[in-house]
Structures are given as C-alpha cells and as structure tokens.
Amino acid sequence: MFPVLFRIGGVPVATHDVLVALGIALGAVVFWGEVRRRGVRDERIWYVVAGVVVGGALLARLGTWAQHLDPRDNASLVEQWLYGNRSILSGLVGAYLGGTLARRLVRYPVPTGDLFAPAVALGMAVGRIGCLLTENPGTPTGGAWGVVLSPAQAGRIPGAVADVPLHPSFAYEIAFHLAALAALWWLRDRIDTPGELFKLYLIGYAAFRFAVEFVRGNEVVVAGMTRPQLFLLAVAPALVWHVVRQARRGTYRPRVTSVTP
C-alpha cells in the first residue's frame, strides 16, 4: 500500500487524490476531443458540464449519508459533507441527474451522454489505480494473484486482513473500465440514438459492480450483500426495462449502409 505518493516541504501528497485528479484531467482531454470531433459548437454544453460536475460532487459525498434506517443514527449532512466517505456509484448517479437537469434548464436540444462516456471510462480506470494502491484490496482468495498485506499495512486500512492473499478487486475494476473504453470507442459511431452510449456504460458497470462486490472488502449488511449491491438491486428493474425498450426499438441493431453499384 502506498497512501503517500510524495511530499512537498514535508507535507504528504495523497496517492489516491493525485490519481483521481489525473483521471479527471485525462477524462477532460477525451471529452474535449469528442466535443471537437462531433462538431459541437453550442455554448450551452458548458452549462451541462457544470451540472455534471456539481451533481457528481454533491451525491458522491452525500450519497452515502443513509447508513442506518433510523435517521438519528446517521451523521448530519454537514458532518457527512466534511468527513463522510465518497461513493462512485452515487457520484455517477449525481453526474447523470445533474447533467440531465442542466440540459433541460438551458434547453439543450439533444442528450449529451455520448460526449461523456469514453471520458468517464478512462477517468474511472485511472482513478481506481489510486484505490488499488491505498484501499482494502478485497476478500481472501486462493489465487496466486492475491495481494498480501503486512500487519502494518493492514492496520492502516479498516477491515483489511494481514498475511492472507486478497482479491485485487480494484484491479478487476480497472480492467473492466479499460475494456469498456475500448468498446465505447468502437461503438461511438455505430449507435445513432443520442445519449445511449453513456447509458450502456452505466448498465454494464452496474452489472459488473454487483458481481465484483462479492470479492470487495465492503461491509455485508443484508442477505450476504453490501450496500452498493442493495442499491443496484433497487435500480435494476429500471435498467432492464430501458434495455428491453431500446432493443424493441431496434437501437442495438447494426447500422445498414447502402452500397451504390
């Protein structure tokens, strides 16, 4: 584990924070490239970007507030904002809702998810490297690829186990996001329905995240499942219905191009 990447004048610079910032920067570059490639010149797009950033930041921090059924057992919203954990899942939901709300407020004519999809996948892949280097790797595994923490390293990470091979769950997630990036890059000119590319990414990530939670180091709360899994089960019907509806409309059929003899 490498919680500190380097020091500046004796002040530690957190590995996780640096890699998250790097992921955001690289994602911004990819997003800008997509804006230029698609010829987007409507300046209202930047209001949508602001909505994505604000919505993602708010729910990433506040989305983990409801840890207990009794609200009195949860931290106050101020305490949650200052000291609470951040959640990628709630951050993605917040980014989607924030972007959608901003788009409707400024009357932007079409969904913008296609511009964001590859950027988010790349940013997630890079940001998760920070998680891999600093957080609880996962549950015990018999595989030779398991990560073994020393007692000192495990002592700095809540819930971590020392001297036992652990699933490198964040490495699995990095691999998923890189594969998703390749798929999104290939599909970006093959799906005509505006905004569908980002929704496919979210659906794919939801399915992957539910599966990988079984080897993550998160707390099991009900029926052998973690809080992220319970959240994903709650939204699963909407995701499945979206895929079924779009499939019926022919959204996922290969594009047919006419050839003039």
C-alpha positions in Angstrom: 0.0 0.0 0.0 1.2 3.5 -0.9 -1.0 6.1 0.8 1.5 8.9 0.2 2.9 9.5 -3.3 5.4 12.1 -2.4 6.0 15.0 0.0 6.3 18.7 -0.7 8.2 20.5 2.0 7.3 17.7 4.4 3.6 17.9 3.5 2.3 14.5 2.3 0.5 14.3 -1.0 -2.0 11.5 -1.1 -1.7 8.9 -3.8 -5.4 8.5 -4.1 -6.1 12.2 -4.6 -3.3 12.6 -7.2 -4.6 9.7 -9.3 -8.2 10.8 -9.0 -7.1 14.3 -10.2 -5.1 12.7 -13.0 -8.2 10.6 -14.1 -10.3 13.7 -14.2 -7.7 15.6 -16.2 -7.4 12.8 -18.8 -11.1 12.4 -18.9 -11.4 16.1 -19.7 -9.0 15.8 -22.5 -11.0 12.9 -24.0 -14.2 14.9 -23.5 -12.8 17.9 -25.3 -11.6 15.7 -28.1 -15.2 14.3 -28.5 -16.7 17.8 -28.5 -14.4 18.8 -31.3 -14.8 15.6 -33.3 -18.6 15.8 -33.2 -18.5 19.5 -34.1 -20.4 20.7 -31.0 -20.5 24.5 -31.1 -23.5 25.2 -28.9 -22.0 27.0 -25.9 -24.8 25.7 -23.7 -22.8 22.5 -23.5 -20.7 24.1 -20.8 -23.8 24.5 -18.6 -24.4 20.8 -19.0 -20.8 20.1 -18.0 -21.3 22.3 -14.9 -24.4 20.3 -14.0 -22.5 17.0 -14.4 -19.6 18.3 -12.1 -21.8 19.7 -9.4 -24.3 16.8 -9.4 -21.5 14.3 -9.3 -19.6 16.1 -6.5 -22.7 16.5 -4.3 -24.0 13.0 -4.5 -20.6 11.4 -4.4 -20.2 12.8 -0.8 -23.9 12.9 0.3 -25.0 9.7 -1.4 -23.5 7.6 1.5 -25.4 9.5 4.2 -28.1 7.0 4.9 -26.0 4.3 6.6 -28.8 3.4 9.0 -32.6 3.0 8.8 -33.1 5.4 11.7 -32.0 8.9 10.6 -30.9 9.7 14.1 -28.1 7.2 13.8 -26.7 8.9 10.7 -24.3 11.8 10.7 -25.7 15.3 10.0 -25.5 16.4 6.4 -22.7 18.9 7.4 -20.7 16.1 9.1 -21.3 13.8 6.1 -20.0 16.5 3.7 -16.9 17.3 5.8 -16.0 13.8 6.9 -18.1 11.2 5.1 -17.0 8.6 2.5 -17.3 9.2 -1.2 -19.2 6.8 -3.4 -18.5 6.2 -7.1 -22.0 4.8 -7.7 -23.8 7.8 -6.1 -21.4 10.1 -7.8 -22.3 8.7 -11.3 -26.0 9.0 -10.5 -25.5 12.6 -9.4 -23.5 13.4 -12.5 -26.2 11.9 -14.7 -29.0 13.7 -12.9 -27.1 17.0 -12.7 -26.3 16.9 -16.4 -29.9 16.0 -17.3 -31.3 18.8 -15.2 -28.9 21.4 -16.6 -29.6 20.3 -20.2 -33.4 20.8 -19.6 -32.9 24.1 -17.8 -30.9 25.6 -20.7 -33.0 23.7 -23.3 -30.0 21.9 -24.8 -31.6 20.1 -27.8 -30.2 16.6 -27.5 -28.8 14.2 -24.8 -25.1 14.7 -24.2 -24.1 11.3 -22.7 -22.2 10.2 -25.8 -19.7 13.0 -25.2 -19.0 11.9 -21.7 -19.0 8.1 -21.9 -15.4 7.4 -23.1 -14.1 10.2 -20.8 -15.8 8.7 -17.8 -14.5 5.2 -18.5 -10.9 6.5 -18.8 -11.2 8.7 -15.7 -12.6 5.8 -13.7 -9.8 3.4 -14.8 -7.1 5.9 -13.8 -8.8 6.9 -10.5 -9.2 3.3 -9.5 -5.4 2.9 -9.6 -5.4 5.2 -6.6 -7.9 2.9 -4.8 -5.8 -0.2 -5.7 -2.7 1.4 -4.1 -4.4 2.7 -0.9 -7.6 0.8 0.0 -8.7 -2.6 1.2 -8.0 -4.9 -1.8 -10.8 -7.3 -1.2 -11.8 -10.7 0.4 -9.4 -13.6 0.8 -8.6 -15.7 -2.3 -6.7 -18.8 -3.1 -5.4 -17.4 -6.3 -1.7 -16.7 -6.9 -2.6 -13.2 -8.0 -3.8 -12.3 -4.5 -2.5 -9.2 -2.7 -0.8 -9.9 0.7 -0.8 -7.0 3.2 1.7 -6.8 6.0 0.4 -6.3 9.6 1.4 -2.7 9.4 -0.3 -2.1 6.1 -3.5 -3.9 7.2 -3.5 -1.9 10.4 -3.9 1.3 8.4 -6.9 0.1 6.4 -10.3 -0.6 8.1 -11.4 -4.2 7.7 -8.2 -5.3 6.0 -6.6 -8.7 6.8 -2.9 -9.3 7.1 -0.8 -12.1 5.8 -3.6 -13.6 3.6 -3.9 -13.3 -0.2 -6.7 -10.9 -1.0 -8.6 -10.4 -4.2 -7.2 -7.3 -6.0 -10.8 -6.1 -6.7 -9.8 -2.7 -7.9 -7.5 -4.3 -10.5 -10.6 -6.2 -11.8 -12.4 -2.8 -12.0 -9.5 -1.1 -13.8 -9.6 -4.0 -16.4 -13.4 -3.5 -16.8 -13.2 0.2 -17.4 -10.4 -0.2 -19.9 -12.4 -2.8 -21.8 -15.5 -0.5 -21.6 -13.4 2.3 -23.0 -12.4 0.2 -26.0 -16.0 -0.9 -26.5 -17.3 2.7 -26.3 -14.7 3.9 -28.7 -15.8 1.2 -31.2 -19.5 1.9 -30.7 -19.4 5.7 -30.7 -20.2 6.0 -34.4 -22.3 2.8 -34.6 -25.2 3.7 -32.3 -27.4 6.5 -33.6 -29.6 7.1 -30.6 -28.3 10.2 -28.8 -27.2 9.5 -25.2 -27.5 5.7 -25.5 -23.7 5.2 -25.3 -23.4 6.5 -21.8 -26.5 4.6 -20.6 -25.0 1.3 -21.9 -21.8 2.1 -20.0 -23.8 2.7 -16.8 -25.8 -0.5 -17.3 -22.6 -2.5 -17.9 -20.9 -1.0 -14.9 -23.9 -1.7 -12.7 -23.8 -5.4 -13.7 -20.1 -5.6 -13.2 -20.1 -3.8 -9.9 -22.8 -6.0 -8.5 -20.7 -9.1 -9.3 -17.4 -7.7 -8.1 -18.9 -6.6 -4.8 -18.8 -10.3 -3.7 -15.0 -10.0 -3.6 -14.7 -6.4 -2.4 -13.9 -5.6 1.1 -17.1 -3.7 1.8 -19.3 -4.4 4.8 -22.0 -7.1 4.3 -25.3 -5.8 5.7 -28.3 -7.9 4.5 -28.6 -11.4 3.0 -24.9 -11.6 2.2 -24.9 -8.4 0.2 -23.3 -5.0 0.6 -24.9 -1.6 0.5 -23.8 -1.0 -3.2 -25.5 -4.3 -4.1 -28.7 -3.3 -2.4 -28.7 0.0 -4.2 -28.0 -1.8 -7.6 -30.9 -4.2 -6.9 -33.2 -1.3 -6.3 -32.4 0.3 -9.7 -32.1 -2.9 -11.7 -35.7 -3.0 -12.9 -35.3 0.4 -14.5 -32.1 -0.6 -16.1 -33.5 -3.8 -17.5 -36.6 -2.1 -18.8 -34.5 0.5 -20.6 -32.5 -2.2 -22.4 -35.7 -4.1 -23.4 -37.4 -0.9 -24.6 -34.4 0.2 -26.7 -34.0 -3.3 -28.1 -37.6 -3.3 -29.2 -37.0 0.0 -31.0 -34.0 -1.5 -32.9 -31.4 0.7 -31.2 -28.9 -2.1 -31.0 -29.2 -3.4 -34.5 -26.1 -3.0 -36.7 -26.3 0.0 -38.9 -27.0 -0.9 -42.5 -25.2 1.1 -45.1 -26.3 1.2 -48.7 -23.8 0.4 -51.4 -24.3 2.0 -54.8 -23.2 -0.3 -57.6 
